[in-house]
Amino acid sequence: MLYTALEALHRYTLLESPTGDPVRLGELAEVLEADAARAGFTVTREPHPTGDHLLWSIPSTGSEGAPTLLLTHYDTVWPVGTLETMPWSVESDVIRGPGVYDTKAGIAALLESVTGLTTHPEIRVIVVADEEIGSPTAGDLVRSEAGRAGMVLGLEPPHPGGDLKTGRRGSTRARIEVTGVEAHAALDPDAGANAIDELIDQLLRVRAGVADRPVLLNTGTIAGGGRTNVVAGSAYADLGLRFVAPEDEEAVISLLTDLRPVNAKAEVTTTLLSRRPTWRPSPPGADLLQRITMAAAGIGQQIGGRPADGAADTNTTGSLGVPTVDGLAPRGGGAHARTEWVSAIGVGERVALLGALLAG
């Protein structure tokens, strides 16, 4: 069983699948769909220009109740060519390669876990193509599927050591764009409006607005202007924000969308690139975690759970009140880092645990 999952993980890792590359994502999607069909799933797609979302399902057999929904993704943060300097390798229990931990091992474990199931509720899976940039095209699909699910299992990486995730910070990605007025920087600077200067003023305003709140703010990208002798006519910055409480999320997003120019000649617009609501721990989630810990104990595993700082598609389902637990991919470490690795033994552990959970 473990060998099959590791062989699949090897194949998936060698097919690089960066977010936003529909050709590379499509190549991996074909392999994933073939494996899913062999595992007993009916496979369909929701097409998108930047990468298709994959939908898999197995009808219930001998078990009543609402479907179990599993959420995962097949895009990674790694650009094509990463394998040349970060190759697949196996040394003792450590498997390395781009995307092995986040989260191709989770897909491999899932497909192995359904083999041989005889009694189970309907199983539905969404494999998202753009999770690493906030799932901007997958939100409606996740919400629609969550509305019919009895529970949601997230196949994102777990906490270090393997504990599960019972809540997540809200996550919003926003772009502030400034349109200024170009002019000669020496001969007629007052005729212009410097977009870069205006953008700096707006970033300071945003930073002041979050200073007294438990909000993580990261200015991840900034660009603009052209020549040093031309007043900059355009500039933008992409922000990443993380929230603990919905009220902080609402206040900061309101601040962003209500930004007004300091220089009357400039124009300022804010676009929300993606938004995942805050998922707070809840009684339904606690009940699901207890169910998982009991299933784990029944197969000789010990597992716990607690909230996490990172965001994922489970933010959406958890915030809707659907019983949700994430972190069911195999244990490892180094997500988004060149030290990324996953435990070979951990893959087998998750195959066993997912099989026990999906059997209902």
C-alpha positions as CSV (number, residue, x, y, z in Angstrom):
1,M,0.0,0.0,0.0
2,L,2.7,2.5,1.0
3,Y,4.8,1.7,-2.0
4,T,1.9,2.6,-4.3
5,A,1.3,6.0,-2.7
6,L,5.1,6.8,-2.8
7,E,5.3,5.7,-6.5
8,A,2.4,8.1,-7.2
9,L,4.0,10.9,-5.3
10,H,7.1,10.4,-7.3
11,R,5.2,10.7,-10.6
12,Y,3.3,13.8,-9.4
13,T,6.4,15.6,-8.2
14,L,8.2,15.1,-11.6
15,L,5.3,17.0,-13.2
16,E,5.9,20.5,-12.1
17,S,2.7,22.5,-11.6
18,P,3.1,26.2,-10.8
19,T,0.0,28.2,-10.2
20,G,-1.2,30.0,-13.3
21,D,0.5,27.7,-15.8
22,P,-2.4,25.9,-17.5
23,V,-0.2,23.7,-19.7
24,R,1.8,22.3,-16.8
25,L,-1.3,22.0,-14.6
26,G,-3.1,20.3,-17.4
27,E,-0.4,17.7,-17.8
28,L,-0.6,16.8,-14.1
29,A,-4.4,16.9,-14.1
30,E,-4.5,14.2,-16.7
31,V,-2.3,11.9,-14.6
32,L,-4.3,12.7,-11.4
33,E,-7.6,12.0,-13.2
34,A,-6.3,8.7,-14.5
35,D,-5.2,7.6,-11.0
36,A,-8.5,8.8,-9.5
37,A,-10.5,6.9,-12.1
38,R,-8.6,3.7,-11.3
39,A,-9.3,4.3,-7.6
40,G,-13.0,4.3,-8.3
41,F,-13.8,8.0,-8.7
42,T,-15.9,9.6,-11.4
43,V,-13.9,12.6,-12.6
44,T,-15.1,15.9,-14.0
45,R,-13.6,19.4,-14.3
46,E,-14.5,23.0,-13.9
47,P,-12.5,24.7,-16.6
48,H,-10.6,28.0,-16.1
49,P,-8.1,29.7,-18.4
50,T,-5.4,29.6,-15.7
51,G,-6.0,26.0,-14.7
52,D,-8.9,23.6,-14.3
53,H,-10.4,22.6,-10.9
54,L,-10.8,18.8,-10.6
55,L,-14.0,17.3,-9.1
56,W,-14.1,13.7,-8.2
57,S,-16.8,11.6,-6.6
58,I,-17.7,8.1,-5.4
59,P,-21.3,7.3,-4.6
60,S,-22.2,6.0,-1.1
61,T,-22.2,2.3,-0.5
62,G,-24.1,0.9,2.5
63,S,-24.0,4.2,4.4
64,E,-26.5,6.9,4.7
65,G,-25.8,10.6,5.5
66,A,-24.4,13.7,3.9
67,P,-21.3,13.5,1.6
68,T,-17.8,13.8,3.0
69,L,-16.0,16.6,1.1
70,L,-12.2,16.6,0.8
71,L,-10.3,19.7,-0.3
72,T,-6.8,19.7,-1.8
73,H,-4.9,21.4,-4.6
74,Y,-2.4,20.5,-7.3
75,D,-0.7,23.8,-7.9
76,T,2.6,24.7,-6.2
77,V,4.6,27.8,-5.5
78,W,7.6,26.4,-7.4
79,P,8.4,27.7,-11.0
80,V,9.1,25.3,-13.8
81,G,12.8,24.3,-13.6
82,T,12.9,24.0,-9.8
83,L,13.5,20.2,-10.2
84,E,16.9,20.9,-11.6
85,T,18.2,22.4,-8.4
86,M,15.7,20.8,-6.0
87,P,15.4,17.3,-7.3
88,W,13.3,14.4,-6.1
89,S,15.2,12.4,-3.5
90,V,14.6,9.8,-0.9
91,E,16.9,9.4,2.1
92,S,15.7,7.1,4.9
93,D,12.3,8.6,5.9
94,V,12.8,12.0,4.1
95,I,11.4,12.6,0.7
96,R,12.3,15.9,-1.0
97,G,11.2,17.7,-4.0
98,P,9.0,20.7,-5.0
99,G,5.5,20.3,-3.8
100,V,5.9,17.0,-2.0
101,Y,4.7,18.4,1.3
102,D,2.4,21.1,0.0
103,T,0.6,19.1,-1.0
104,K,1.1,16.3,-3.5
105,A,1.6,13.8,-0.8
106,G,-1.9,14.5,0.4
107,I,-3.3,13.6,-3.0
108,A,-1.3,10.4,-3.2
109,A,-2.4,9.4,0.3
110,L,-6.1,10.1,-0.5
111,L,-6.1,8.1,-3.7
112,E,-4.5,5.1,-1.9
113,S,-6.8,5.4,1.1
114,V,-10.0,4.8,-0.9
115,T,-8.8,1.5,-2.4
116,G,-10.8,-1.4,-0.9
117,L,-13.4,0.7,0.9
118,T,-16.6,-1.2,1.0
119,T,-19.0,0.9,3.2
120,H,-18.8,4.7,3.1
121,P,-21.0,7.8,2.5
122,E,-20.7,9.7,-0.7
123,I,-17.1,10.9,-1.1
124,R,-16.5,14.2,-3.0
125,V,-13.1,15.8,-3.7
126,I,-12.2,19.2,-5.1
127,V,-8.6,19.5,-6.3
128,V,-8.1,23.3,-6.7
129,A,-5.7,24.8,-9.4
130,D,-5.0,28.1,-7.8
131,E,-4.9,27.6,-4.1
132,E,-1.5,29.1,-3.7
133,I,-2.7,32.5,-4.7
134,G,-5.9,32.4,-2.6
135,S,-8.2,30.3,-4.8
136,P,-9.6,33.3,-6.6
137,T,-11.5,31.2,-9.1
138,A,-12.5,28.3,-6.8
139,G,-14.4,30.1,-4.0
140,D,-17.9,29.6,-5.5
141,L,-17.2,25.9,-6.2
142,V,-16.0,25.3,-2.6
143,R,-19.0,27.1,-1.2
144,S,-21.4,25.2,-3.4
145,E,-19.9,21.8,-2.4
146,A,-19.7,22.7,1.3
147,G,-23.5,23.4,1.3
148,R,-24.2,19.7,0.8
149,A,-21.4,18.2,2.9
150,G,-21.7,16.6,6.3
151,M,-18.0,17.2,7.1
152,V,-15.0,18.6,5.3
153,L,-11.5,17.2,5.5
154,G,-8.7,19.4,4.3
155,L,-5.6,17.8,2.8
156,E,-3.2,20.6,3.5
157,P,0.0,19.9,5.5
158,P,-0.5,19.5,9.2
159,H,1.3,21.2,12.1
160,P,4.9,20.1,12.7
161,G,4.7,16.6,14.0
162,G,1.3,15.8,12.4
163,D,-1.3,17.5,14.5
164,L,-4.4,18.8,12.7
165,K,-5.7,22.3,12.1
166,T,-9.0,23.4,13.7
167,G,-9.1,27.0,12.6
168,R,-7.3,29.5,10.4
169,R,-6.6,33.2,10.2
170,G,-8.6,35.1,7.6
171,S,-6.5,35.9,4.5
172,T,-7.0,38.7,2.0
173,R,-4.7,39.7,-0.9
174,A,-5.2,43.2,-2.1
175,R,-3.7,45.4,-4.8
176,I,-3.4,49.2,-4.4
177,E,-3.0,50.9,-7.7
178,V,-2.2,54.6,-8.2
179,T,-2.5,56.6,-11.4
180,G,-0.5,59.8,-11.4
181,V,0.3,62.4,-13.9
182,E,3.6,62.3,-15.8
183,A,5.7,65.4,-16.2
184,H,9.4,66.4,-16.6
185,A,10.9,65.8,-13.1
186,A,13.1,68.9,-13.4
187,L,11.5,71.4,-15.8
188,D,7.8,71.1,-14.7
189,P,7.5,68.8,-11.7
190,D,4.5,70.6,-10.2
191,A,2.5,69.8,-13.4
192,G,2.7,66.1,-12.4
193,A,1.5,63.8,-9.7
194,N,4.0,61.2,-8.6
195,A,2.3,57.8,-8.4
196,I,5.1,56.3,-6.3
197,D,4.9,59.1,-3.7
198,E,1.2,58.7,-3.6
199,L,1.5,54.9,-3.2
200,I,4.0,55.4,-0.3
201,D,1.5,57.7,1.4
202,Q,-1.3,55.1,1.0
203,L,0.9,52.3,2.4
204,L,1.7,54.4,5.4
205,R,-2.0,55.0,5.9
206,V,-2.7,51.3,5.7
207,R,0.1,50.4,8.1
208,A,-1.2,53.0,10.6
209,G,-4.7,51.5,10.3
210,V,-3.5,48.0,11.3
211,A,-1.0,49.1,14.0
212,D,-3.3,48.6,16.9
213,R,-4.9,45.4,15.6
214,P,-3.7,41.7,15.7
215,V,-3.3,41.8,11.9
216,L,-0.4,40.5,9.9
217,L,0.4,42.9,7.0
218,N,3.0,42.0,4.4
219,T,3.8,44.2,1.4
220,G,4.8,41.5,-1.0
221,T,5.2,43.3,-4.4
222,I,5.7,46.9,-5.3
223,A,6.4,48.4,-8.7
224,G,6.0,51.6,-10.7
225,G,7.5,54.5,-12.5
226,G,10.0,54.4,-15.3
227,R,12.8,57.0,-15.6
228,T,14.3,59.2,-12.9
229,N,13.7,62.3,-15.0
230,V,10.0,61.6,-15.4
231,V,7.4,62.0,-12.6
232,A,6.0,58.5,-12.2
233,G,2.6,58.0,-13.8
234,S,1.7,54.7,-12.3
235,A,2.5,52.4,-9.4
236,Y,1.0,49.5,-7.5
237,A,1.6,47.3,-4.4
238,D,0.2,43.9,-3.6
239,L,-0.6,43.3,0.1
240,G,-1.1,40.1,2.1
241,L,-3.2,40.4,5.2
242,R,-4.0,37.8,7.9
243,F,-6.7,38.2,10.5
244,V,-7.6,36.5,13.8
245,A,-11.0,38.1,14.2
246,P,-13.8,38.9,11.7
247,E,-14.3,42.4,13.1
248,D,-10.6,43.3,12.3
249,E,-11.0,41.8,8.9
250,E,-14.1,43.9,8.1
251,A,-12.5,47.1,9.5
252,V,-9.2,46.7,7.5
253,I,-11.0,45.8,4.3
254,S,-13.2,48.8,4.7
255,L,-10.1,51.0,5.1
256,L,-8.6,49.5,2.0
257,T,-11.6,50.0,-0.2
258,D,-12.2,53.5,1.1
259,L,-8.7,54.9,0.4
260,R,-8.7,58.4,-1.1
261,P,-5.7,60.2,-2.8
262,V,-3.5,62.6,-0.8
263,N,-2.6,64.4,-4.0
264,A,-5.8,65.6,-5.7
265,K,-4.3,64.9,-9.2
266,A,-3.8,61.2,-8.4
267,E,-6.3,58.4,-8.6
268,V,-6.2,55.5,-6.1
269,T,-8.1,52.2,-6.5
270,T,-8.0,49.0,-4.4
271,T,-8.8,45.5,-5.8
272,L,-9.3,42.5,-3.6
273,L,-7.4,39.8,-5.4
274,S,-8.7,37.0,-3.2
275,R,-10.4,36.7,0.2
276,R,-10.7,33.8,2.6
277,P,-12.8,34.5,5.7
278,T,-11.6,33.9,9.2
279,W,-12.3,30.4,10.4
280,R,-12.6,30.2,14.1
281,P,-12.7,27.0,16.1
282,S,-16.3,25.8,16.6
283,P,-18.2,23.1,18.4
284,P,-19.0,21.2,15.2
285,G,-15.2,21.3,14.4
286,A,-14.4,20.1,17.9
287,D,-16.8,17.2,17.5
288,L,-15.2,16.3,14.2
289,L,-11.7,16.5,15.7
290,Q,-12.8,14.1,18.5
291,R,-14.1,11.7,15.9
292,I,-10.8,11.8,14.1
293,T,-8.7,11.3,17.3
294,M,-10.9,8.3,18.1
295,A,-10.4,6.8,14.6
296,A,-6.7,7.4,14.9
297,A,-6.6,5.7,18.3
298,G,-8.4,2.7,16.8
299,I,-5.5,2.2,14.4
300,G,-2.8,2.9,16.9
301,Q,-2.1,6.6,16.2
302,Q,-2.2,9.6,18.5
303,I,-3.2,12.9,17.0
304,G,-4.3,16.3,18.3
305,G,-5.5,19.6,16.8
306,R,-5.2,23.4,17.2
307,P,-5.7,26.5,15.1
308,A,-3.2,27.6,12.4
309,D,-1.9,30.9,11.1
310,G,-1.9,30.0,7.4
311,A,-5.0,30.1,5.2
312,A,-6.5,27.6,2.8
313,D,-9.9,26.6,1.3
314,T,-11.0,25.2,4.6
315,N,-11.3,28.9,5.7
316,T,-14.4,29.0,3.6
317,T,-16.0,25.8,4.8
318,G,-15.1,26.4,8.4
319,S,-16.5,29.9,8.4
320,L,-19.8,28.6,7.0
321,G,-20.2,26.4,10.0
322,V,-19.6,23.1,8.3
323,P,-17.7,20.7,10.5
324,T,-14.1,21.1,9.2
325,V,-10.7,19.9,10.1
326,D,-7.6,20.5,8.0
327,G,-4.0,19.2,8.0
328,L,-4.7,15.6,6.9
329,A,-1.8,15.5,4.5
330,P,1.3,13.6,5.7
331,R,3.7,15.2,8.1
332,G,6.9,16.8,7.0
333,G,8.1,20.4,6.8
334,G,9.5,23.3,4.8
335,A,6.4,24.4,3.0
336,H,7.3,27.1,0.4
337,A,11.0,26.6,1.3
338,R,13.8,24.8,-0.5
339,T,14.0,22.5,2.5
340,E,10.6,21.1,1.7
341,W,10.2,17.4,2.7
342,V,7.6,14.8,3.6
343,S,7.9,11.7,5.8
344,A,7.6,8.4,3.9
345,I,6.3,6.8,7.1
346,G,3.9,9.7,7.5
347,V,2.4,9.0,4.1
348,G,1.5,5.5,5.3
349,E,0.0,6.9,8.5
350,R,-2.3,9.2,6.6
351,V,-3.3,6.5,4.1
352,A,-4.5,4.4,7.1
353,L,-6.2,7.4,8.9
354,L,-8.0,8.6,5.8
355,G,-9.2,5.1,5.1
356,A,-10.6,4.8,8.6
357,L,-12.3,8.2,8.4
358,L,-13.8,7.7,4.9
359,A,-15.2,4.3,5.9
360,G,-17.6,6.2,8.1
